Structures are given as structure tokens and as C-alpha cells.
Amino acid sequence: MIHFLEGVVDSRGVDHVVLNVGGIGFLVKTSTRTADDAGVVGSNAVLHTCLLIRDENPVLYGFGAAEERALFLDLLSVSGVGPRVALGLLGALRTGELACAIVSGDTALLSKIPGVGKKTAARLCVDLSSKMESYVGTESVGGHLGDAELVEALTALGYTAREAVDAARKVDSSDGVPLEQRIRKALQALSSR
């Protein structure tokens, strides 16, 4: 219904931004990361939005990118994950990092996020791992620079996102190691399993 809002940041809190769009103040619930990225009061901001009606109350949720909004909706499809938990996940991890954690089955990392227990983390991994293909490779894997390139190259060669992420974690991705060499090492790791 409301696909995005562009306006001036009127105020903001830890979990929301009030966006002044043509003289109308929209209260938009956001993750902590999106609230920080929206900018200071008085700056222009664009939020990709999603309107959900919960208990007959409409709530507008906002995201810094359309991809983040799509991931939010995917997270909501998992039993036991509501908007608050989904925003917590998106606030704690960037889109690519969250997708990599889900694809690789990193329940330990996911369960460290407030509101996400071990069962919910496992359910996220089981229910969403196949949907995360489009998000994997958009950012670094496990915090290593250059891993996104490696994951993209391996998935282009026909490996699944899970296989690509696992192989990328086994390869030294320190600065200066050429992509071709990292691909060779990842292919060796994949062939030795």
C-alpha cells in the first residue's frame, strides 16, 4: 500500500523514525540500524515501507533498502517470528550477514540476538535457507573482506549458497590474496568433502 516514504526526519528514537512527508508526520517502526542510518533530525531520508495490521492496529515498518524489506517479510513467514524479533535480527546483522548465518545454519550466532532462542534459530535455518540465495553474497561472510566475491563466484559455478558459504569460511581471505587463488582453494575444499 505505502511502498516508500521520502521526507525530512522530524524525530527519531531507538526503534522508530518520524518522517515529515509534505507536512504529514509518519511514525515508522525501524530496526536500530535503520534508525541510525536515517540521519539526524532535519536531514532527508527515504524509507522503504511495509504496512502491517496487527490486532486491528496498523503499523508502518521502514527499511533502508528494498532488499531489507523483502528479508523482513521472509522472516515474518517463520512461525514464532514477529515484527519485533524480525527487526531485532535486522538490527543486529546486515542483510547479507543474516542470510549467510541462516544458510550456514549458524544457530549459535542467531540465538545470541535478543528474542531469538535456539528453537527459533533452528526454525529460521530450516524454513528460510532456500529463500536466502538472493541475499547471500551481498555482503561479507563471517566478517571477512572479499568473501562476498568468492561466494558469488562459487554460486555462479553452480554450487548452492550453503556450499559456497561453507567453502568461503575455510579459505584465507586476507587482503592481497587474489580472487582466483581463493576460488582454487575453495574448489579444493569442496572436492575434498
Backbone hydrogen bonds, N-H to C=O, Kabsch-Sander energy under -0.5 kcal/mol:
donor,donor_aa,acceptor,acceptor_aa,energy
3,H,1,M,-0.7
5,L,47,L,-2.5
7,G,45,A,-2.3
8,V,20,N,-2.2
9,V,43,S,-2.8
10,D,8,V,-0.6
10,D,18,V,-3.1
11,S,18,V,-1.3
13,G,16,H,-2.8
17,V,28,V,-2.3
18,V,11,S,-3.2
19,L,17,V,-0.7
19,L,26,F,-2.5
20,N,8,V,-3.3
20,N,18,V,-0.5
21,V,19,L,-0.8
21,V,24,I,-3.0
22,G,20,N,-0.6
24,I,21,V,-1.2
26,F,19,L,-2.8
26,F,24,I,-0.7
27,L,25,G,-0.6
28,V,17,V,-2.9
28,V,26,F,-0.7
29,K,27,L,-0.5
29,K,60,L,-3.0
30,T,15,D,-2.1
35,A,31,S,-2.4
36,D,32,T,-2.1
37,D,33,R,-2.4
38,A,34,T,-1.5
39,G,36,D,-1.0
42,G,9,V,-2.8
43,S,40,V,-2.2
45,A,7,G,-2.8
47,L,5,L,-2.7
48,H,63,F,-2.9
49,T,3,H,-2.1
50,C,61,Y,-2.0
52,L,50,C,-0.6
52,L,59,V,-2.7
54,R,52,L,-0.6
54,R,57,N,-2.3
57,N,54,R,-2.3
59,V,52,L,-3.1
61,Y,50,C,-2.9
61,Y,59,V,-0.6
62,G,29,K,-2.9
63,F,48,H,-2.1
69,R,65,A,-1.6
70,A,66,A,-2.2
71,L,67,E,-2.1
72,F,68,E,-2.1
73,L,69,R,-2.1
74,D,70,A,-1.9
75,L,71,L,-2.6
76,L,72,F,-2.0
77,S,73,L,-0.7
77,S,74,D,-0.8
78,V,75,L,-1.6
81,V,78,V,-2.0
82,G,80,G,-0.6
86,A,82,G,-2.6
87,L,83,P,-2.6
88,G,84,R,-1.9
89,L,85,V,-2.4
90,L,86,A,-2.2
91,G,87,L,-2.0
92,A,88,G,-1.7
93,L,89,L,-2.2
98,L,94,R,-2.9
99,A,95,T,-2.3
100,C,96,G,-2.3
101,A,97,E,-2.2
102,I,98,L,-2.1
103,V,99,A,-2.8
104,S,100,C,-2.6
105,G,102,I,-0.8
106,D,101,A,-2.6
107,T,105,G,-2.2
110,L,106,D,-2.0
111,S,107,T,-2.5
112,K,109,L,-1.1
113,I,110,L,-1.4
116,V,113,I,-2.2
117,G,115,G,-0.6
121,A,117,G,-2.5
122,A,118,K,-2.3
123,R,119,K,-2.4
124,L,120,T,-2.5
125,C,121,A,-2.0
126,V,122,A,-2.4
127,D,123,R,-2.9
128,L,124,L,-2.2
129,S,125,C,-1.2
131,K,128,L,-1.0
132,M,128,L,-1.0
132,M,129,S,-0.6
133,E,130,S,-0.6
134,S,131,K,-0.5
135,Y,132,M,-1.2
136,V,132,M,-1.8
138,T,135,Y,-1.6
141,V,144,H,-0.6
142,G,140,S,-0.6
144,H,141,V,-1.8
147,D,144,H,-1.1
150,L,146,G,-1.5
151,V,147,D,-2.9
152,E,148,A,-2.4
153,A,149,E,-2.4
154,L,150,L,-2.5
155,T,151,V,-2.4
156,A,152,E,-2.0
157,L,153,A,-1.2
158,G,155,T,-1.2
159,Y,154,L,-2.0
164,A,160,T,-2.6
165,V,161,A,-2.8
166,D,162,R,-2.4
167,A,163,E,-2.4
168,A,164,A,-2.4
169,R,165,V,-1.8
170,K,166,D,-0.8
170,K,167,A,-0.7
171,V,167,A,-0.7
171,V,168,A,-0.7
173,S,171,V,-0.5
177,V,174,S,-1.7
182,R,178,P,-1.9
183,I,179,L,-2.7
184,R,180,E,-2.2
185,K,181,Q,-2.2
186,A,182,R,-2.3
187,L,183,I,-2.8
188,Q,184,R,-2.1
189,A,185,K,-2.2
190,L,186,A,-2.5
191,S,187,L,-2.2
192,S,188,Q,-1.4
193,R,190,L,-0.7
